[in-house]
Amino acid sequence: PWLVPLACLTGGVYLGWLERPAGKSPRFEIFKKIAGSLAAVAGIVMLLKVAYGSSKPALDWEKYRAGVLEEARTAGQQVVLDFYADWCIPCHELEKYTFSDPQVAAILKRFRRIKVDTTSVGSAEVEDVAQKYSVYGIPTVLFLDADGQEVEELRIAGYVSPEEFLEAVRSSSRLQT
């Protein structure tokens, strides 16, 4: 994320202020300074966005571990399970666009939010929970009611927009939203 902003900044400074062409046309010199300055400013803006941009997710999720679903069921908590992988582009889109939407985040705060990392399947815990809920692709989002039972009509496979997500969750009569 730093490469393009730094290239714009250094290239702009060099073009606009350091590089001296052999032929010194006044119009070209003015154009060069303006273009270099704009590139440098764009680089600074991008650097600031990378450095101070919103990198914190809208919601805190807990990592799946053995026994967490039993804890939630015992406590009478509704659960949302997000099966994802680091290499999965639709998983990142779901996180960036859907889960970060303020309305989606407000609804999901009512649930115990658990992420199941399937990046490198090899963990017996992850394989067991994926098999238990018949998860064969990612992203897959499951909702469990307060009794620990899956609300099957709310199973989401693949990317969905915030609007589709909200419509699905609000339409369920088995969840208290």
Salt bridges, closest charged atoms under 4 A:
GLU19 OE1 - LYS32 NZ 3.77
ASP60 OD1 - LYS56 NZ 3.85
GLU62 OE2 - ARG112 NE 2.69
GLU70 OE2 - ARG73 NH2 2.37
GLU71 OE1 - ARG65 NH2 2.98
GLU71 OE1 - ARG112 NH2 3.13
ASP82 OD2 - LYS115 NZ 2.39
GLU95 OE1 - LYS115 NZ 2.79
ASP145 OD2 - ARG174 NH2 2.79
GLU150 OE2 - ARG155 NE 3.02
